[in-house]
C-alpha cells in the first residue's frame, strides 16, 4: 500500500538514521566476524562462501568452527575436502562449498600463501560471485565496493532509490548513483535493517526511521 513521498530521498540522511535504528540488532555476519579478528581477505571470502543461502547466525558459528581448525590458506589446503565438508556441514550446499574453499586455499598457496586484493582473481574462483568478491574486498582491503544481497536489493528498490529487477542490476544502478562514501556502509547497514525492520513481508513501516522518504514500492501490507 504505497504512500505519497513526503520529502525527497536523501540517502546520506537515511543511512544516518538507519545506523541508529539497527544498534540493537545483530551485525551482518561478515562484519561481525571481522570485528572478532577474522579480517584477512581469505577468511572473509571463505566466510562469504559459507554464508550463501545460509542464515547469518549459522554462518558465524560455522565460520568460527572452521577457523578454529584452520584459518590460513596453507592450513585449509592441508585439510581434505571431506574434512572441510564436515566442519561446514550445517551450511547449505556443503559438498560443493567444501571443494570450492579447498580449491581457493590451494590457489592461494600457489601464489604465495595469501590472496591479493584482486577482484578479477576472486571472481575467477568457482562459487564466488560479485556479492562475495565485493564484500570481501571492501571489508578486508578497504576498497569502496557495493555488495548487493537480497536485503540491499529489496530495500533500495522499495525506497524507490533505484528501480531494478535483479541484484546484479541493482548493483550497477547503485554504482552509478550512490555516493562512494556509502559503498561499503550500505551492506553493513541494510542487512540488519532488511532482516529486522524493512522485512520482505509486512515491513515495520510504522516505526521506520526513513518512512517519510520511502516510496514503499511493492508494499501491500505493513505493520
N, C-alpha and C positions, 0 to 999 in steps of 0.2 A: 504494500500500500504506500505508494510514493507520496512524499510531501513536498511542498514548494521549498525551493532553496531560499533561505533567509539572507545569507551573506555569501559572497564569492568564496570559493575554496582556497584557503591559504594552507599549503601543505606543511610549511615550517611551523605554523601555529598548531596545526592538527597533531603533528608529531610531538611537539612540546606537551600538549595536553595528554596525549596517549602515554608518554613517558611517566607522567604522574599516575595515570589511571591503572597501569599494569604493575605497579610496585609490589602489590600483594600477591601476584601470581608467580608461579614457577617460570624461570627463564627458558628460552628456547634451548634445545638440547646442546647444540654445538657451542653456544655461548656459555652455557653452564659448565661444560667440560673444559673450555678454555680458561675459565676462572679457577678451575681446580688444578690447572697446570698442564693440561693436555693441549698445548698450543702449537706444536710443530705442524707443518703442512701435512706430513704423512699421517699423524694422528687425526687431524681434522678431516682429511679425505677419507680415511678408513671409517671414522665415526659417521660421516655423511652417508657412506655406502650402507652401513648398518641401519641408518635411520630410514631408508627408503621403505615406504609402506609399513612403517613401524612407529608406534607411539613414542613420544619423547621420553616418557618415564621408563619405558623398556629400553630405548636407545641408550640412555645414560647408564643404566645398570649393566647392560651387555658390554658397552664400551669399557666401563671400569673393569669388568671381569677379564676381558681380552687383554687390556693394557697391564693388568696386574700380572699376567702371564708373559706378555711380550709387548714392548712399546715401540721398538725401533724397526726399521726395515730389515736389518740383519737378523734380529731376533724372531720376527714373524716369518721371514723366509726360511728359517731353520725349522719351523713347525710344518707338519704336513697339512694339506688342505682339509683332511679329515679331522685333525686336531682343532684347526680354526673353526670348522663347522660345529664341533661340539661346544666350543666356547661361545659361539654366537647363536646357538640353536634356537632360542626363543624368537629371534627375528624372522620375519617373513623372507622367503626365498633364500634360506640359509645355505643351501647347497651351492647355487651359483655365486652368491656373495663371498663365500669362503674361498672359492677358486679365483675370483676377481681380486680379493685382498692379497692372496698369496702371490699372484702374478705381478701386482703392483709392487709388493715388497721385493720380489726378485729383480724387477727392473730398476728399482731404486738402488739396490746393492750394486748392480752392474754399472750405474752411472756415478758411483762414488759414495753410496751409503745414505744419501738423503735426496729428497725431491727438491728440485729448484722451483722457484716461483714462475712457472712457465705454463700459461693457460693451454697452449697448444698441446704440450706434453700430457697434461692432465686429461684433456678431452680425448686423447688418443687411447686411453685405457678403457677396456670394456667395463660397462656399468657406471661410468662417470659422465653425466650429462652436464648441461650448462649450470643447473642449480648447484650441484655439488662442487663443480670446479670453481664457480664464483664465490660460493660461501666459504670454502676452504681457503681460497686466495685472499679473501677480504679479512678473515679472522687471523690467519697465520702470517700473512705477508703484509697486511695493512693496505692492500690495493683497493681503491674505490671500485667495487663491482656490485651489481644488483643481483641478488639471489631470489628468484621468484618461485615460491611454493604455492600450495593450494590456498593458503591464508592471504599471502600478499596479492595473489591474483584476484581472489574474491573481494577482498576489502577495497582495493584501489578501484576496481570496476564498480563496486557498489557505491562508492563515493561519487562516481562519475568523473573521477580524475583522469582515467583512461577508459577506452571503450573497445575491449578486445575479447576474443572468444577462447584463447588458449594462453597458458602461462608463458609460452615462448613469445607470442605476440605482445603480451603484457610487458615482458622484459624489454623488448625493443622499444615499446612506447614509453616506458619509464626512463630508459636510457636517453631518449630524445627530449624528455620533459622535466624529469626530476632533478633538482639542483644536486650537483655532485657531492656536496657535503652530507647528503642524506643517503647515499647509495648503500653504505654498509648498515647504517642505522635502521633502514626501513624493514629489513628482515628481522632484526633483533626485536623491534617493537611490534610489528604486525603479527608475528607468530603467536605470542601470548594474547594479544588483543583479539585476534581472529578465533582463538580457541575458547576464550572466556567471555568476550563482550560481543564482538561482531561475528557471531557464530553463523554456521551455514543455515540452520533452521531457527526461526524465531529469535533473531538477534535482540540484545538488550538495548534497544533504541531509547527507551525512556531514561536511561542513566548514561547514555553515551556522551562523552565529552566533546564530540565533534558533530552532534546531530544537527546543529544549526547550519552547518556547511554541507552536510551529506545529502545527495540526491536520492538515496535509498533505492538505487536501481535494482529491480527484480525482487524487492522485499514485498511479500504479500501478507505476512503475519509477523508480528514482533511483540516483545514484552516491554 
